[in-house]
Amino acid sequence: MASEVPRTAIAIMAAGKGTRLKSQLPKVLHEVGGMPLLAHVIRTAVRLVPAKDVYVIIGHEADRVRTTIGHTGVNFVLQSEQKGTGHALMVARDALAGYEHVIVLSGDAPLISSETIGQLRDFHVREKAGMTLLSANLENPYGYGRVLRSGPRSSEVKQIVEEKSATVAQKKIHEINSGFYVFAVKALYAHIAELSTANAHGEYYLTDMAAVLRKARKRVVVWQTPTPNEVLGGNTRAELADIDQQMRMAKCRQLMADGVTVFYPGTCVIDNDVEIAPDSVVEPYVQLQGKTKIGTGCRIRSYCVIRDSEIGDGVTVRPGSIMEGAYVSAGAIIGPYSHLRPGSEIGEAAHVGNFVETKKIKLGKGSKANHLTYLGDAEIGAGVNIGAGTITCNYDGVNKHKTVIGDAVFIGSDSTLVAPIRVGNGAYVGAASCITEDVPDESLALGRSRQVVKEGWAREQRASQRKS
């Protein structure tokens, strides 16, 4: 029988301001891959331990971070004064006291995988270490602390040398300290008070725990990730852009491996939580955001922006269409240049066309609104034709009202339907009508003035103008 993993907590460093970002937004709330940096790290953490065993250490804009991330169910530890990474674990002492081990993650490093962290934890436990570092071999290690091992094949850490203190020879070392750690909790808190603030910034550095624990004759070991890029953090806008690009390219490759065609993936913005079924096609310059789901056999044409929407099988979304919080049933055709706002439910094989805007509507099976139309707060039956320029007048300046249109209705072009109103099954509304009263089934409604023709009027006007 395999031995059980010792009780382990995960502490996520998320208290920093991120001054190099030059932003009022807390560093860990900047987004990559469609989610805040911190949300990615939490998602990785809860694949290893329950949310109740995850402790996010917050400081700068703490309430804002708590509000944004609170739905994940993790715990928060307040570091009211930010005196360094070592100080962060000092303030977390009471929260972590009941655990055997604690894994320390960086809230601004979203590429780290649960597989890597799990391997780091297992290595730490096997080695019976007081502290285990995650290292990476970077092609360009500039700016990172270098890991000096006790020997070429040894996992023992002799020293961590920061860039500014490294010799010329040490700067040639490519193995860097990533800032991810595992600690034996008893060893950590037995010696954390030995950390010093005798440095340029007057802070307690968690990196210095390596020297402290070695002095206390505790094992300090290192395990190197086989995927160096996953340890990278976002400290500048440029670094965030690089991470975002990596995430989105990985997402596109995963989709393509699953049977989705993505033309020119470098031009597409596809968030991590987007789901697309096989045999669908995503054309260049498409943005798929949030928790969007797309069925099989769909084609999403260029320049569409789709957020938090669900699209059924065999749907075509023509160029330039925008959706948010919409549901589109199988076989429908959307666009070009349609705008489906939240609450739009488009029925099977329905058409929503050029410059049509919908909001909080149900459009029935096979119904069509193909041109220059606004449909808001409406329930529209099956087989309905909505003529160009039609408007449901749903707002009276104070309240919203509903328009109900039955099955097989024909709404003539340039009609205005003043809600609350009902147009019965099989009814016709004449073009350019303003309809303010309910229309019974199978009726014709006309709401416009009678045409008047004055023969010769234009000729007389021109003659009059010439005389004057």
C-alpha positions in Angstrom: 0.0 0.0 0.0 1.4 3.4 -1.0 2.2 5.8 1.8 0.0 8.8 2.2 1.2 12.2 1.3 1.8 14.2 4.6 -0.6 17.0 5.4 0.5 19.8 3.1 -0.6 23.4 2.7 0.0 25.8 -0.2 0.9 29.4 0.5 0.6 31.8 -2.5 2.6 35.1 -2.3 0.2 37.8 -3.5 0.9 40.8 -1.4 3.1 42.9 -3.7 2.3 46.0 -5.5 4.1 45.4 -8.7 5.6 48.9 -9.1 7.2 48.1 -12.5 3.7 47.6 -14.0 2.9 51.3 -13.2 -0.7 50.4 -12.5 -3.3 51.1 -9.9 -4.5 47.5 -10.3 -2.8 45.0 -7.9 -0.1 43.0 -9.7 -1.8 39.6 -9.2 -5.1 40.8 -10.7 -3.5 41.7 -14.1 -4.9 39.2 -16.7 -3.2 36.7 -19.0 -5.1 34.0 -20.9 -8.4 35.7 -19.9 -7.9 35.3 -16.1 -6.0 37.2 -13.4 -2.5 35.9 -12.7 -3.5 34.8 -9.2 -6.5 32.9 -10.5 -4.2 30.7 -12.6 -2.0 29.9 -9.7 -5.0 29.1 -7.5 -6.3 26.8 -10.2 -3.0 25.0 -10.2 -2.9 24.8 -6.4 -6.4 23.3 -5.9 -5.5 20.4 -8.3 -3.0 19.4 -5.6 -4.8 20.2 -2.3 -8.4 21.2 -1.3 -9.1 24.9 -1.4 -9.3 24.9 2.4 -5.6 24.1 2.5 -4.6 27.0 0.2 -3.6 30.3 1.8 -3.2 33.4 -0.3 -1.1 36.0 1.4 -2.4 39.5 0.5 -1.3 43.0 1.3 -1.5 45.7 -1.4 -5.2 46.4 -2.2 -6.0 43.4 -0.1 -9.8 44.0 -0.2 -9.8 44.2 -4.0 -7.9 40.9 -4.3 -10.1 39.2 -1.7 -13.3 40.4 -3.6 -12.0 39.2 -7.0 -10.7 35.8 -5.8 -13.0 35.0 -2.9 -15.3 32.8 -4.9 -12.5 30.1 -5.2 -12.9 29.2 -1.5 -9.3 29.7 -0.6 -8.1 31.3 2.7 -6.6 34.7 3.0 -3.7 35.9 5.3 -3.2 39.6 5.6 0.4 40.9 5.4 -0.5 44.5 6.3 3.1 45.7 6.0 5.0 44.2 3.1 8.5 43.4 4.5 9.5 40.8 2.1 8.8 37.1 1.2 10.2 35.9 4.5 7.9 38.2 6.4 4.9 36.9 4.4 5.5 33.4 5.9 6.1 34.9 9.3 2.5 36.4 9.3 1.2 33.1 8.0 2.6 31.2 11.0 -0.6 30.6 12.9 -2.5 29.5 9.7 0.2 27.0 8.7 1.0 25.6 12.2 -1.1 22.4 11.8 0.6 21.2 8.6 3.7 19.1 8.1 4.8 20.8 4.9 4.0 24.0 3.0 4.5 24.6 -0.7 5.2 28.3 -1.5 4.0 29.6 -4.9 4.3 33.0 -6.6 1.0 34.7 -7.3 2.5 36.3 -10.4 3.8 33.1 -12.1 0.7 31.6 -13.8 2.5 29.1 -16.1 3.5 26.7 -13.3 1.8 23.3 -13.6 0.3 21.1 -11.0 2.4 18.2 -12.3 5.7 20.1 -11.6 4.6 21.2 -8.1 3.5 17.7 -7.3 6.9 16.3 -8.4 8.6 19.0 -6.3 6.5 18.0 -3.2 7.2 14.3 -3.7 10.9 14.9 -4.1 11.0 17.0 -0.9 9.2 14.3 1.1 11.5 11.5 -0.3 14.6 13.6 0.5 13.4 14.3 4.1 14.4 17.9 3.4 13.9 21.0 5.5 13.7 23.1 2.4 13.4 22.2 -1.3 14.0 24.7 -4.1 12.5 24.5 -7.6 15.2 25.5 -10.1 15.2 26.0 -13.9 17.9 26.0 -16.5 17.3 29.3 -18.4 19.0 30.3 -21.6 19.3 33.8 -20.3 19.6 33.7 -16.5 20.3 37.4 -16.1 18.6 38.9 -13.0 18.0 35.6 -11.2 19.7 34.1 -8.2 22.0 31.2 -9.3 21.9 27.8 -7.6 25.2 26.4 -6.5 25.1 22.7 -5.8 27.5 20.8 -3.4 28.6 18.7 -6.4 27.9 18.1 -10.1 25.4 15.3 -9.3 24.3 16.4 -5.9 20.8 17.6 -5.0 22.3 19.4 -2.0 22.3 23.2 -2.2 25.6 24.8 -1.2 24.5 28.4 -1.8 22.1 30.7 -3.7 24.0 33.7 -5.1 22.0 36.8 -6.3 22.9 38.4 -9.6 24.5 41.5 -8.1 26.7 39.4 -5.8 27.7 36.7 -8.3 31.3 36.4 -9.6 32.0 36.3 -13.3 32.2 32.5 -13.1 28.9 32.2 -11.1 27.1 34.4 -13.7 27.8 31.7 -16.3 25.7 29.3 -14.3 22.3 28.8 -16.0 20.5 27.0 -13.1 18.4 29.6 -11.4 16.3 29.8 -8.2 12.6 30.1 -9.4 11.2 31.3 -6.1 9.0 28.2 -5.6 9.7 26.2 -2.5 8.6 23.4 -0.2 9.4 23.7 3.5 9.0 21.3 6.5 6.8 23.5 8.6 8.5 22.7 12.0 11.9 23.4 10.6 10.7 26.6 8.9 9.2 28.1 12.0 11.9 26.9 14.3 14.4 29.1 12.4 12.5 31.8 10.5 13.2 34.3 13.2 16.9 34.0 12.3 16.2 35.9 9.0 17.8 39.3 8.8 16.9 42.6 7.2 20.5 43.5 6.6 20.1 44.1 2.9 19.6 47.0 0.5 15.8 46.9 0.9 15.6 46.1 4.6 13.3 43.1 4.0 13.2 39.5 5.1 14.0 37.3 2.1 12.7 33.7 2.0 15.7 32.8 -0.2 17.9 33.4 2.9 16.2 30.4 4.6 18.5 28.2 2.6 21.6 29.4 4.5 19.7 29.5 7.8 18.6 25.9 7.5 21.9 24.7 6.3 23.5 26.3 9.4 20.9 24.4 11.5 22.0 21.2 9.8 18.7 20.8 8.0 18.8 19.4 4.4 18.4 22.0 1.7 17.9 20.4 -1.7 17.0 21.4 -5.3 14.8 19.8 -8.0 15.0 21.2 -11.5 11.9 21.5 -13.7 12.2 20.0 -17.2 10.0 22.9 -18.5 12.0 26.1 -17.7 9.4 28.6 -19.0 6.8 27.6 -16.5 8.6 29.4 -13.7 8.6 32.8 -15.4 6.7 35.6 -13.7 5.0 38.8 -15.0 6.8 41.8 -13.5 6.4 44.2 -16.5 3.8 44.8 -19.2 6.1 43.2 -21.7 6.5 40.1 -19.6 2.8 39.8 -19.2 2.3 40.0 -22.9 4.9 37.2 -23.4 3.1 35.0 -20.9 -0.3 35.7 -22.4 1.1 34.8 -25.9 2.5 31.5 -24.5 -0.8 30.6 -22.9 -2.9 31.4 -25.9 -0.6 29.5 -28.3 -0.7 26.5 -26.0 -4.5 26.8 -25.9 -4.6 26.9 -29.7 -2.3 23.9 -30.0 -4.5 21.9 -27.5 -7.6 22.8 -29.5 -6.0 21.7 -32.8 -4.8 18.4 -31.2 -8.5 17.9 -30.2 -9.7 18.3 -33.8 -10.4 22.0 -34.1 -9.0 23.9 -37.1 -7.5 27.3 -36.1 -6.2 29.3 -39.0 -3.2 31.6 -38.2 -3.4 30.9 -34.4 -1.0 33.7 -33.6 -3.8 36.2 -34.6 -6.5 34.6 -32.4 -7.3 35.4 -28.8 -8.8 32.3 -27.1 -9.1 32.2 -23.3 -8.2 29.2 -21.3 -11.8 28.2 -20.3 -13.1 28.3 -23.9 -14.4 24.9 -25.2 -14.7 24.0 -28.9 -15.8 20.6 -30.2 -14.0 18.8 -33.1 -14.5 19.8 -36.7 -15.2 23.4 -36.0 -13.2 26.1 -37.7 -11.8 29.3 -36.2 -10.7 31.9 -38.8 -8.0 34.5 -38.3 -8.5 37.5 -35.9 -11.2 35.9 -33.8 -11.6 36.5 -30.0 -13.2 33.8 -27.9 -13.4 34.9 -24.3 -14.6 33.8 -20.9 -16.5 30.5 -20.7 -17.6 30.3 -24.3 -18.6 26.9 -25.6 -18.8 26.1 -29.3 -20.3 22.9 -30.7 -19.0 20.6 -33.6 -19.0 21.6 -37.2 -19.2 25.4 -36.6 -17.4 28.1 -38.5 -16.4 31.3 -36.7 -15.4 33.8 -39.3 -12.8 36.5 -39.0 -13.1 39.5 -36.6 -15.8 38.0 -34.4 -15.7 38.7 -30.6 -17.6 36.1 -28.5 -17.7 36.1 -24.7 -19.4 33.8 -22.2 -21.7 32.4 -25.0 -22.8 29.0 -26.0 -23.0 28.0 -29.7 -24.7 24.8 -30.9 -23.5 22.4 -33.6 -23.3 23.5 -37.2 -23.6 27.3 -36.5 -22.0 29.8 -38.9 -20.9 33.1 -37.3 -20.1 35.5 -40.2 -17.4 38.2 -40.0 -17.5 41.0 -37.4 -20.2 39.6 -35.2 -20.2 40.3 -31.4 -21.8 38.1 -28.7 -21.9 38.3 -25.0 -24.0 36.0 -22.7 -25.8 34.6 -25.7 -27.1 31.1 -26.7 -27.2 30.1 -30.3 -28.9 26.8 -31.3 -27.8 24.3 -33.9 -27.7 25.4 -37.6 -28.3 29.1 -37.0 -26.5 31.7 -39.1 -25.3 34.9 -37.3 -24.0 38.0 -39.0 -22.1 39.6 -40.6 -21.9 42.4 -38.1 -24.6 41.2 -35.7 -24.6 42.1 -32.0 -26.1 39.6 -29.6 -26.2 41.1 -26.1 -26.8 39.2 -22.9 -29.9 37.0 -22.7 -30.2 36.5 -26.4 -31.4 33.0 -27.3 -31.4 32.2 -31.0 -33.4 29.2 -32.1 -32.4 26.3 -34.4 -31.7 27.3 -38.0 -32.6 30.9 -37.3 -30.9 33.8 -39.0 -29.7 37.1 -37.4 -28.0 39.2 -40.1 -26.4 42.5 -41.0 -26.4 45.1 -38.2 -29.1 43.4 -36.2 -28.9 43.9 -32.4 -30.6 41.6 -30.0 -31.0 41.8 -26.2 -32.8 39.5 -23.8 -34.9 37.8 -26.6 -36.0 34.4 -27.7 -35.9 34.0 -31.5 -37.8 30.8 -32.6 -36.8 28.0 -34.9 -36.2 29.1 -38.5 -37.1 32.7 -37.8 -35.2 35.5 -39.6 -34.1 39.0 -38.8 -31.6 39.7 -41.6 -31.1 43.5 -41.7 -30.7 46.7 -39.6 -33.0 45.7 -36.7 -33.2 46.1 -32.9 -35.0 43.3 -31.0 -35.0 43.8 -27.2 -37.1 42.2 -24.5 -39.0 40.0 -27.0 -40.3 36.5 -27.4 -40.5 35.6 -31.1 -42.0 32.4 -32.3 -41.0 29.9 -35.1 -40.9 30.8 -38.8 -41.1 34.5 -38.3 -39.8 37.1 -40.8 -38.6 40.4 -39.3 -38.2 43.0 -42.0 -35.3 45.4 -42.3 -35.4 48.4 -39.9 -37.8 46.9 -37.4 -37.6 48.0 -33.8 -39.2 46.7 -30.6 -39.7 49.8 -28.5 -39.1 48.2 -25.1 -38.3 51.1 -22.9 -40.7 53.9 -21.9 -38.1 56.0 -20.1 -38.7 54.3 -16.8 -39.5 50.6 -17.3 -38.8 47.8 -19.8 -41.7 46.1 -21.5 -42.0 42.9 -23.5 -43.0 42.2 -27.1 -44.5 38.8 -27.9 -44.7 37.7 -31.6 -46.4 34.4 -32.4 -45.4 31.7 -35.0 -45.3 32.4 -38.8 -45.7 36.2 -38.4 -44.5 38.6 -41.1 -43.3 42.0 -39.8 -42.9 44.4 -42.6 -39.8 46.6 -43.0 -39.4 49.7 -40.9 -42.0 48.7 -38.4 -42.0 49.9 -34.8 -43.6 47.6 -32.2 -44.4 49.6 -29.0 -44.3 47.3 -26.0 -46.1 45.9 -24.2 -47.6 44.3 -27.2 -48.6 40.9 -28.7 -48.7 40.0 -32.4 -50.7 36.8 -32.9 -49.9 33.7 -34.9 -49.9 34.1 -38.6 -50.4 37.8 -38.5 -49.0 40.4 -40.9 -47.7 43.9 -40.0 -47.5 46.3 -43.0 -44.2 48.0 -43.7 -43.5 51.3 -42.0 -46.3 50.7 -39.4 -46.2 51.9 -35.8 -48.1 49.2 -33.8 -49.3 50.2 -30.4 -52.1 47.7 -29.9 -52.2 43.9 -29.8 -52.7 42.2 -33.2 -55.0 39.1 -33.3 -54.0 35.8 -35.0 -54.1 35.8 -38.8 -54.8 39.5 -39.0 -53.2 42.4 -41.0 -52.1 45.4 -38.9 -51.4 48.8 -40.5 -50.3 51.8 -38.5 -49.3 54.5 -40.9 -50.9 57.5 -42.6 -52.6 57.1 -46.0 -50.4 58.1 -49.0 -51.3 61.3 -50.7 -50.1 62.2 -54.2 -50.3 65.8 -55.4 -49.7 65.7 -59.1 -47.5 68.5 -60.6 -46.6 69.8 -57.1 -42.8 69.5 -57.7 -43.1 71.3 -61.1 -45.0 74.1 -59.5 -42.5 74.5 -56.7 -39.5 74.7 -59.1 -41.4 77.3 -61.2 -42.2 79.4 -58.1 -38.5 79.3 -57.0 -37.3 80.5 -60.4 -39.7 83.5 -60.3 -38.5 84.6 -56.9 
